Amino acid sequence: MKTIASHLATMLAGETKLRRQLAPFVKYVVLLLAVVSLYGWLFHVIMAREGQVHSWFTGIYWALTVMSTLGFGDITFESDLGRAFSTVVLLTGMVLLLIILPFLFIRIVYAPWLEQRSRGRIRELQSVPEGLEDHVLICVNDPIAPGLIRLLQLADESVYLIEPDADVAMHMQDAGVPVITGEIDSVETYRAAGAARARLVLANASDTINSNIVLTVRELSDSVPVVALAEVEDAIDVLELSGATHVLPLIHQLGEHLANRVSAGTSRANVIGKFHHLLLAEFPVHNTPFQGRTIRDTRLREFTGVTIVGVWERGRFLTPRPDLELSPLSVPVVIGTPEQISELDEVLVIYDANPNPVLILGGGKVGRAAAVALKRRDIAVHMVERNPELERQIAGIPDRLFLGDAADRRVLDEAGIAETPCVLLTTHDDAMNVYLTVYCRRLNPDARILTRVTHQRNVEAIQRAGADFVLSYASLGVQTVYSIVQGRELVVLGEGVDVFYVPLPPSLEDKTLADTGIGARTGLNVIGIQKDGRLVTNLTADRRLSMGSTLVALGSAEQRERFSAVFD
């Protein structure tokens, strides 16, 4: 960081510029010396009239103390003339020393120093550290970027965000965000960002800009992986032709993931993801013998081999304590081999599921994608949409379309709200989704309510309103890109729940799981231990942790940070 002294030294290098900058300050100093000298001379004149004699320097000393408003009071006038003169000197000093001097200092010295310091910071922000490689570049600061940066930093991955506005970039750097500044459509920006050496480049702007970003990166490297987000399905082919390695139609995938959590038709476990050679699945306990039992009493591991790794309860992911009682609204998440999941299905299939159509409120892109995914599973779908202009796009997708406002009781009754096993809220208006969650929960207390959320800040509100499952565009994007960076299967558990691979810290070596207290101290739920390419998921409390192991845990980013603070 350059100091004020170094800035003055830099100014001295340019004589003409120095003269232009210092001319007002020199004039001010000359004026100040003249005023002090004049007041010092007048001090002696008035003091002589009062019969007092002082040295010549005393006049200068008195003028400076009065003008600076210090006024020690050791030398004072006795006459009204002298006191009036003191008042004039005081007012003059307030103007010259307290107003004009700070203004000149800021304008001539401090402001140019700040400007030069900012220019220096901007130069530093125009490139990544020399020699950096295997880093992730994020092109736009969108809703996905903050969460992705946080996850990558927790995994000790280098990541940088590109911000075109230099002032915004400096503020982001002050906030601790790894950022560089430059235009996202300039090849020089990606050259300075080391795109050719990057582990991955995320093009997360609009479809047209993303196509430009992909082509620009391809000018530097044909091999660096580029992930591009697609807002519409028609852009997928264009982005692939531009050179994108992965194209993610997240809005479409959001609808599919919501549909994947629907429990309707035949009673069975819904597979929600692959985990190495294992499957993650979930099932509602409503109308099954597991309702009202504790996890220990279900004896699922004994009968089927699957392990309960978490329980969804009104949108919140709970740690599966043995004494946790499963309510009618509980949805356990289990892990097991395909054969073990089939064993679980055989247990569940004998119980009748609700055969009535699933109700989707909102016929936009997310709603239509969810409906298509449900129809592929032969699940009947009713849809409510208030915009008649979308009728042509929706036609043929749901079994029945009801045009009208979803907040209208008559429309919901006609669409089958009272009998439906599941309600999907797919509007992009969070306030409307909160309202509809409360309304639908009142009209059908037994229905499972799944909803999308646009802004992370509204997740808690929707959960409190009664949603059983919440998923946001940002969360899905973060988990999808993160899985690509890590080279692992995508596992979408839900809002605020991620899968973490945590190298075993030395402080936990040779301890049992019970001795570590990981769950109690951090909130993370260890579901597996990986070592030498082998994953063990049937864990017991006396399982001893050995050096070189990797813990596989479920939890939030806050819980992962707490783990690092406690054990690393």
HURAUR-V456505 format. One record per residue. RES is the residue in three letters. SS is DSSP state (A for helix, B for strand, O for the rest). PSI is psi in whole degrees, 0 to 359 (NA if undefined). OMEGA is omega in degrees with one decimal (999 if undefined). Layout:
RES | SS | PSI | OMEGA
RES | SS | PSI | OMEGA
This chain:
MET | O | 132 | -179.7
LYS | O | 139 | 178.7
THR | O | 173 | 178.1
ILE | A | 323 | 180.0
ALA | A | 318 | 179.1
SER | A | 328 | 176.5
HIS | A | 318 | 177.9
LEU | A | 322 | 177.9
ALA | A | 322 | 177.9
THR | A | 322 | 179.0
MET | A | 327 | -179.3
LEU | A | 338 | -179.8
ALA | O | 336 | 178.8
GLY | O | 98 | -172.4
GLU | A | 318 | -179.3
THR | A | 315 | 179.2
LYS | A | 322 | 178.6
LEU | A | 315 | -178.8
ARG | A | 319 | -179.5
ARG | A | 324 | -178.1
GLN | A | 323 | -173.8
LEU | A | 349 | -177.4
ALA | A | 312 | 178.6
PRO | A | 324 | -178.4
PHE | A | 321 | 178.6
VAL | A | 317 | 178.3
LYS | A | 321 | 179.8
TYR | A | 316 | -179.2
VAL | A | 317 | 178.8
VAL | A | 315 | 178.3
LEU | A | 317 | -179.1
LEU | A | 317 | 179.2
LEU | A | 321 | 179.8
ALA | A | 318 | 180.0
VAL | A | 317 | 179.1
VAL | A | 318 | 179.8
SER | A | 318 | 179.5
LEU | A | 315 | -179.6
TYR | A | 327 | 176.5
GLY | A | 320 | 178.9
TRP | A | 316 | 178.5
LEU | A | 328 | 176.3
PHE | A | 313 | -179.3
HIS | A | 323 | -179.4
VAL | A | 312 | -177.1
ILE | A | 323 | 178.0
MET | A | 322 | 179.1
ALA | A | 322 | 177.5
ARG | A | 331 | 178.5
GLU | O | 1 | 177.8
GLY | O | 18 | 178.6
GLN | O | 143 | -179.0
VAL | O | 129 | 179.3
HIS | O | 161 | 178.1
SER | O | 164 | -177.3
TRP | A | 326 | -179.1
PHE | A | 334 | 178.9
THR | A | 324 | 177.3
GLY | A | 317 | 178.0
ILE | A | 316 | -179.9
TYR | A | 315 | -179.3
TRP | A | 318 | -178.7
ALA | A | 319 | -178.9
LEU | A | 320 | 179.9
THR | A | 322 | 179.8
VAL | A | 317 | -178.9
MET | A | 328 | 179.3
SER | O | 4 | 179.0
THR | O | 14 | 176.2
LEU | O | 310 | 174.8
GLY | O | 71 | -176.3
PHE | O | 334 | 178.7
GLY | O | 7 | -179.8
ASP | O | 340 | 178.3
ILE | O | 117 | -177.6
THR | O | 156 | 174.7
PHE | O | 153 | 178.1
GLU | O | 340 | -177.7
SER | O | 161 | 177.0
ASP | A | 325 | 178.4
LEU | A | 315 | -179.9
GLY | A | 321 | 179.9
ARG | A | 324 | 175.3
ALA | A | 319 | 177.4
PHE | A | 320 | 178.3
SER | A | 321 | 179.7
THR | A | 317 | 178.0
VAL | A | 316 | 179.6
VAL | A | 319 | 179.5
LEU | A | 314 | -179.8
LEU | A | 319 | 177.6
THR | A | 318 | 179.6
GLY | A | 322 | 178.8
MET | A | 321 | -179.5
VAL | A | 312 | -173.9
LEU | A | 319 | -172.9
LEU | A | 327 | -175.8
LEU | A | 343 | -178.8
ILE | A | 302 | -174.2
ILE | A | 317 | -177.3
LEU | A | 311 | 177.4
PRO | A | 323 | 179.1
PHE | A | 315 | 179.6
LEU | A | 322 | -180.0
PHE | A | 316 | -179.3
ILE | A | 317 | -175.3
ARG | A | 321 | -172.1
ILE | A | 328 | -174.2
VAL | A | 302 | -169.0
TYR | A | 315 | -178.6
ALA | A | 313 | 176.2
PRO | A | 326 | 177.6
TRP | A | 316 | 177.5
LEU | A | 319 | -179.5
GLU | A | 316 | -179.6
GLN | A | 323 | 177.3
ARG | A | 320 | 178.2
SER | A | 319 | 177.8
ARG | A | 321 | 178.0
GLY | A | 319 | 178.1
ARG | A | 321 | 179.5
ILE | A | 319 | 177.5
ARG | A | 321 | 178.5
GLU | A | 328 | -177.4
LEU | A | 358 | -177.5
GLN | O | 0 | 179.3
SER | O | 159 | 175.1
VAL | O | 165 | 178.0
PRO | O | 142 | -177.2
GLU | O | 133 | 178.5
GLY | O | 358 | 180.0
LEU | O | 137 | 177.2
GLU | O | 169 | -177.9
ASP | O | 34 | 177.3
HIS | O | 166 | 178.5
VAL | B | 132 | 177.7
LEU | B | 126 | 176.3
ILE | B | 125 | -168.8
CYS | O | 334 | -174.9
VAL | O | 142 | 176.9
ASN | O | 79 | -179.4
ASP | O | 184 | -179.5
PRO | A | 337 | -179.7
ILE | A | 325 | -169.4
ALA | A | 309 | -176.4
PRO | A | 314 | -179.3
GLY | A | 322 | 180.0
LEU | A | 318 | 177.4
ILE | A | 317 | -178.7
ARG | A | 315 | -180.0
LEU | A | 318 | -179.0
LEU | A | 322 | 177.9
GLN | A | 324 | 176.3
LEU | A | 331 | 178.8
ALA | O | 11 | 179.4
ASP | O | 35 | 175.6
GLU | O | 140 | 175.7
SER | O | 135 | -177.7
VAL | B | 143 | 177.4
TYR | B | 141 | 177.8
LEU | B | 136 | 179.2
ILE | B | 124 | 179.6
GLU | B | 118 | -177.9
PRO | O | 324 | -176.6
ASP | O | 116 | -176.1
ALA | A | 320 | 179.8
ASP | A | 317 | 177.6
VAL | A | 321 | 179.8
ALA | A | 320 | 178.7
MET | A | 320 | 177.2
HIS | A | 322 | 178.7
MET | A | 321 | 177.8
GLN | A | 320 | 176.8
ASP | A | 331 | 179.5
ALA | O | 1 | 177.2
GLY | O | 12 | -179.8
VAL | O | 127 | 175.8
PRO | O | 114 | -170.0
VAL | B | 149 | 167.9
ILE | B | 158 | -178.3
THR | B | 143 | -179.7
GLY | O | 164 | 178.5
GLU | O | 133 | -173.5
ILE | O | 353 | 178.1
ASP | O | 14 | -178.6
SER | O | 131 | 178.9
VAL | A | 331 | 178.9
GLU | A | 326 | 177.6
THR | A | 314 | -177.7
TYR | A | 333 | 174.3
ARG | A | 316 | 178.3
ALA | A | 333 | -180.0
ALA | O | 0 | 179.2
GLY | O | 39 | -176.5
ALA | A | 326 | -178.5
ALA | A | 338 | 179.9
ARG | A | 3 | -173.7
ALA | O | 157 | 174.7
ARG | O | 328 | -179.6
LEU | B | 145 | 173.5
VAL | B | 126 | 179.9
LEU | B | 114 | 175.4
ALA | B | 99 | -172.8
ASN | O | 36 | 174.9
ALA | O | 206 | 176.6
SER | O | 169 | -176.3
ASP | A | 315 | -177.7
THR | A | 318 | 179.5
ILE | A | 322 | 178.6
ASN | A | 321 | 177.5
SER | A | 319 | 177.7
ASN | A | 319 | 179.7
ILE | A | 314 | -178.4
VAL | A | 314 | -179.8
LEU | A | 323 | 179.3
THR | A | 316 | 178.5
VAL | A | 323 | -179.3
ARG | A | 341 | 173.0
GLU | A | 331 | -178.1
LEU | A | 326 | -176.6
SER | O | 137 | 175.3
ASP | O | 352 | -172.3
SER | O | 339 | -177.2
VAL | O | 132 | 179.6
PRO | O | 132 | 178.0
VAL | B | 122 | 176.6
VAL | B | 124 | -179.0
ALA | B | 136 | 175.9
LEU | B | 141 | -179.6
ALA | O | 126 | 179.1
GLU | O | 325 | 179.1
VAL | O | 154 | -176.2
GLU | O | 329 | -179.5
ASP | A | 339 | -178.5
ALA | A | 348 | -176.3
ILE | A | 311 | -179.3
ASP | A | 320 | -178.8
VAL | A | 316 | -179.3
LEU | A | 324 | 176.9
GLU | A | 319 | 177.6
LEU | A | 332 | 178.0
SER | A | 340 | 177.3
GLY | O | 10 | 179.5
ALA | O | 137 | 178.2
THR | O | 317 | 177.9
HIS | B | 135 | 175.3
VAL | B | 125 | -175.3
LEU | B | 105 | 172.5
PRO | O | 78 | -168.8
LEU | A | 323 | -179.5
ILE | A | 317 | 177.2
HIS | A | 317 | -179.1
GLN | A | 329 | 177.4
LEU | A | 316 | 177.1
GLY | A | 320 | -179.8
GLU | A | 320 | -179.9
HIS | A | 324 | 175.0
LEU | A | 317 | 179.1
ALA | A | 329 | -177.9
ASN | A | 341 | -179.8
ARG | O | 5 | -179.7
VAL | O | 131 | 174.7
SER | O | 104 | -178.9
ALA | O | 168 | -178.6
GLY | O | 228 | 179.7
THR | O | 138 | 179.2
SER | O | 118 | -180.0
ARG | O | 169 | 178.9
ALA | O | 136 | 177.6
ASN | B | 118 | 177.1
VAL | B | 123 | -176.2
ILE | B | 356 | 178.4
GLY | B | 162 | 176.6
LYS | B | 142 | -176.4
PHE | B | 93 | -171.8
HIS | O | 238 | 178.7
HIS | O | 7 | -176.8
LEU | B | 165 | 177.6
LEU | B | 143 | 170.2
LEU | B | 132 | -178.2
ALA | B | 164 | 177.1
GLU | B | 156 | 178.3
PHE | B | 143 | 175.9
PRO | B | 143 | -178.9
VAL | O | 358 | -179.0
HIS | O | 131 | 180.0
ASN | O | 27 | 173.0
THR | O | 163 | 179.7
PRO | O | 345 | -178.8
PHE | O | 342 | -179.9
GLN | O | 128 | 179.0
GLY | O | 356 | 178.9
ARG | O | 158 | 171.6
THR | B | 164 | 179.7
ILE | A | 323 | 178.4
ARG | A | 320 | -176.3
ASP | A | 342 | 179.1
THR | A | 328 | 178.9
ARG | O | 36 | -178.3
LEU | A | 320 | -179.1
ARG | A | 325 | -179.5
GLU | A | 318 | -174.5
PHE | A | 325 | -173.8
THR | O | 338 | -178.1
GLY | O | 349 | 179.9
VAL | O | 156 | 179.0
THR | B | 130 | 175.9
ILE | B | 121 | -177.5
VAL | B | 355 | 179.0
GLY | B | 165 | 179.9
VAL | B | 125 | 172.6
TRP | B | 129 | 178.7
GLU | B | 102 | -179.2
ARG | O | 49 | 175.1
GLY | O | 0 | -179.8
ARG | B | 138 | -177.8
PHE | B | 114 | -175.0
LEU | B | 145 | 174.3
THR | O | 134 | -174.5
PRO | O | 77 | 175.3
ARG | O | 145 | -178.9
PRO | O | 329 | -177.9
ASP | O | 10 | 179.0
LEU | O | 123 | -179.3
GLU | B | 134 | -179.3
LEU | O | 120 | 179.1
SER | O | 172 | 178.0
PRO | O | 338 | -178.9
LEU | O | 2 | -178.6
SER | B | 144 | 175.6
VAL | B | 96 | 179.3
PRO | B | 144 | 173.4
VAL | B | 126 | -175.4
VAL | B | 158 | 176.0
ILE | B | 140 | -179.2
GLY | B | 176 | 176.8
THR | O | 163 | 176.4
PRO | A | 324 | 178.7
GLU | A | 321 | 180.0
GLN | A | 323 | 176.4
ILE | A | 323 | 176.5
SER | A | 323 | 176.0
GLU | A | 319 | 177.9
LEU | A | 319 | 178.7
ASP | A | 322 | 179.7
GLU | A | 330 | 176.7
VAL | A | 321 | -174.1
LEU | A | 331 | -169.5
VAL | O | 338 | -178.3
ILE | O | 351 | -179.6
TYR | O | 136 | -175.6
ASP | O | 131 | 173.3
ALA | O | 164 | 179.6
ASN | O | 117 | -176.4
PRO | O | 358 | -175.9
ASN | O | 159 | -177.2
PRO | O | 148 | 171.5
VAL | B | 142 | -177.8
LEU | B | 123 | 177.5
ILE | B | 124 | 178.3
LEU | B | 107 | -177.5
GLY | O | 119 | -177.1
GLY | O | 29 | 176.9
GLY | O | 200 | -176.4
LYS | A | 316 | -179.2
VAL | A | 315 | -179.7
GLY | A | 317 | -179.9
ARG | A | 320 | 178.4
ALA | A | 320 | 177.9
ALA | A | 318 | -179.7
ALA | A | 317 | 178.9
VAL | A | 317 | -179.7
ALA | A | 321 | 179.1
LEU | A | 321 | 179.7
LYS | A | 329 | 176.6
ARG | A | 335 | 177.4
ARG | O | 10 | -179.6
ASP | O | 38 | 176.9
ILE | O | 128 | 179.7
ALA | O | 141 | -174.8
VAL | B | 131 | 166.8
HIS | B | 140 | -176.9
MET | B | 141 | 176.1
VAL | B | 127 | 178.1
GLU | B | 132 | -176.4
ARG | O | 346 | -177.7
ASN | O | 109 | -178.0
PRO | A | 342 | -180.0
GLU | A | 341 | 179.7
LEU | A | 358 | -174.7
GLU | A | 320 | -178.6
ARG | A | 322 | -179.9
GLN | A | 330 | -177.3
ILE | A | 335 | -172.9
ALA | O | 132 | 176.7
GLY | O | 351 | -178.8
ILE | O | 298 | 177.7
PRO | O | 166 | 175.2
ASP | O | 322 | 176.6
ARG | B | 140 | 177.4
LEU | B | 132 | 179.1
PHE | B | 113 | 178.7
LEU | B | 125 | -179.3
GLY | O | 176 | -178.9
ASP | O | 129 | -179.8
ALA | O | 343 | 176.7
ALA | O | 359 | 179.6
ASP | O | 119 | -177.4
ARG | A | 321 | -178.4
ARG | A | 317 | -179.8
VAL | A | 316 | -179.7
LEU | A | 319 | 178.4
ASP | A | 318 | 179.8
GLU | A | 326 | -179.0
ALA | A | 348 | 175.3
GLY | O | 33 | -178.1
ILE | O | 327 | -175.0
ALA | O | 333 | -175.4
GLU | O | 345 | -172.4
THR | O | 144 | 176.9
PRO | O | 342 | -172.6
CYS | B | 141 | 177.1
VAL | B | 129 | 175.6
LEU | B | 122 | 176.7
LEU | B | 113 | -171.1
THR | O | 12 | 178.7
THR | O | 157 | -179.9
HIS | O | 4 | 179.9
ASP | O | 108 | -176.8
ASP | A | 320 | 180.0
ALA | A | 319 | 177.3
MET | A | 321 | 179.1
ASN | A | 322 | 176.2
VAL | A | 314 | -179.8
TYR | A | 313 | -178.1
LEU | A | 329 | 177.1
THR | A | 312 | 178.6
VAL | A | 316 | -176.4
TYR | A | 313 | -178.2
CYS | A | 325 | 177.8
ARG | A | 325 | 178.3
ARG | A | 321 | -176.7
LEU | A | 332 | 179.6
ASN | O | 88 | -176.9
PRO | O | 336 | -175.7
ASP | O | 347 | -177.7
ALA | O | 147 | 173.5
ARG | B | 125 | -175.6
ILE | B | 119 | 178.4
LEU | B | 133 | -175.5
THR | B | 149 | 171.4
ARG | B | 160 | 175.8
VAL | B | 140 | -178.2
THR | O | 316 | -177.3
HIS | O | 133 | -177.9
GLN | A | 327 | -176.2
ARG | A | 344 | -177.4
ASN | A | 2 | -178.2
VAL | A | 312 | -178.6
GLU | A | 319 | -178.8
ALA | A | 318 | -179.3
ILE | A | 324 | 176.9
GLN | A | 318 | 178.0
ARG | A | 331 | 179.6
ALA | A | 342 | 176.2
GLY | O | 11 | 179.0
ALA | O | 140 | 178.4
ASP | O | 335 | -180.0
PHE | B | 134 | -178.0
VAL | B | 136 | 177.3
LEU | B | 132 | -178.6
SER | B | 159 | 175.2
TYR | A | 316 | -177.4
ALA | A | 315 | -179.0
SER | A | 317 | 178.6
LEU | A | 318 | 179.0
GLY | A | 317 | 179.6
VAL | A | 311 | -176.4
GLN | A | 325 | -179.8
THR | A | 311 | -179.4
VAL | A | 320 | 180.0
TYR | A | 320 | 178.8
SER | A | 325 | 177.9
ILE | A | 317 | 178.8
VAL | A | 318 | -178.1
GLN | A | 348 | -178.9
GLY | O | 34 | -177.8
ARG | O | 165 | 177.6
GLU | O | 143 | 176.7
LEU | O | 126 | 176.1
VAL | B | 111 | 179.6
VAL | O | 101 | -179.5
LEU | O | 322 | -179.2
GLY | B | 180 | -176.6
GLU | O | 125 | 175.8
GLY | O | 10 | 179.2
VAL | B | 122 | -179.5
ASP | B | 163 | 174.1
VAL | B | 126 | -178.8
PHE | B | 137 | 172.5
TYR | B | 110 | -172.0
VAL | B | 113 | 174.3
PRO | B | 135 | -176.5
LEU | O | 119 | 178.3
PRO | O | 153 | -178.9
PRO | A | 331 | -177.7
SER | A | 345 | -178.3
LEU | A | 1 | -178.0
GLU | O | 139 | 176.8
ASP | O | 23 | 174.1
LYS | O | 155 | 174.1
THR | B | 162 | 178.4
LEU | A | 322 | 179.9
ALA | A | 321 | -178.3
ASP | A | 330 | -176.9
THR | A | 324 | -177.0
GLY | O | 32 | -176.1
ILE | A | 314 | -178.7
GLY | A | 315 | -177.1
ALA | A | 326 | -173.8
ARG | A | 336 | -176.6
THR | A | 335 | -175.5
GLY | O | 348 | 177.2
LEU | O | 146 | 178.0
ASN | B | 109 | -179.5
VAL | B | 118 | -177.2
ILE | B | 351 | -179.1
GLY | B | 161 | 175.9
ILE | B | 126 | -177.3
GLN | B | 132 | 176.9
LYS | B | 134 | 179.4
ASP | O | 38 | 177.4
GLY | O | 5 | -178.1
ARG | B | 133 | -179.3
LEU | B | 127 | 177.3
VAL | B | 126 | -178.7
THR | O | 339 | 178.5
ASN | O | 77 | -173.8
LEU | O | 147 | 173.4
THR | O | 164 | -176.0
ALA | O | 333 | -177.9
ASP | O | 12 | 177.6
ARG | O | 125 | -177.3
ARG | B | 136 | -177.9
LEU | O | 128 | -177.6
SER | O | 157 | -179.3
MET | O | 140 | -179.8
GLY | O | 1 | 179.7
SER | O | 158 | 174.0
THR | B | 126 | 178.7
LEU | B | 134 | 173.8
VAL | B | 115 | -171.4
ALA | B | 151 | 174.4
LEU | B | 141 | 177.7
GLY | B | 190 | -179.5
SER | O | 169 | 177.8
ALA | A | 324 | 178.1
GLU | A | 320 | 179.2
GLN | A | 325 | 177.2
ARG | A | 320 | 176.9
GLU | A | 322 | 178.0
ARG | A | 323 | 177.7
PHE | A | 314 | 179.7
SER | A | 320 | -179.4
ALA | A | 327 | -175.5
VAL | A | 319 | -168.8
PHE | A | 335 | -177.4
ASP | O | NA | 999
